[in-house]
Amino acid sequence: MTFIWGLKKPNGTVHYYLRKIERVNGKPKVVMNIYLGTADKIRQENMGVEEKEIIKTLEIDALVPN
C-alpha cells in the first residue's frame, strides 16, 4: 500500500513523506520512504504551475529494488 504520511514535529510543523508498506515475512514493513517536505515547501514548488501540470505519475515499483 502506498500513501502520503504526515509526521508532526515537536515545533508544530508537519513534514510529509510518500511511503510504501509491504508484508515481509508476514509483518508490515516500510519498503520505501521519500521525503516530500512541509506543506509550505510543496506549495512553493508548485506555484505558477497550471493545475493540470501538478499531477504527476510515479512508478513506485521502479524506485524500490527487489
N, C-alpha and C positions, 0 to 999 in steps of 0.2 A: 504494500500500500504506500502510495506517495502522497505527501501533504505538506502544507506550509505550517510551520510550528513557530509560535511566538514565545520568547523567553524574556521574562521581566527581570531586569537588573535591579540591584538594591537602590540605585539612584532614581528609579521610576521609569526609565526608558525601556522600550520593548524592542528586542532585536529579533529579526525574522530569519528562519532557516528553511530550506527545502530539504525534506527528509524522506528517505525511503526505508521502510521496515519490511524485512522478510523473516520467515521462520528458518532458523538454523538449528539443527538437532532438536527440533520440536519446540524451541523457545524463540520468541520475537527478538530480533536483533536489528539495530540500526546499521544498514549497509551503505548508506550514503547520507552525507550531511553537508549541504552547501550554504554558506553564509550569504544572505541577501542584503542585510543591513537594517537600519532603522526605517520607520515609515517616512521620515523626512528625506533620508538619503534616496530611497526608492522613488519618492515623488520628484526630487530634483533631477534624477537621471532620466525621468520620463517627461519633464517639462518641455513644451514646444513640439512634442511628438504627437501626431494625429492619433486618435483613438484606435483606428484600425491597425496602426503600426505597433502599438504597445503589446498586443498579444503575440507571443512567440511560442513556437513548438519546441520542446526539448525532448530529445530521445534519451530517456533516463537509462535504459539498459546499455547504451553506448558508453556511458560515463563510468559504469561500475564493472571492474574486471571480474570475470568469472573464475 
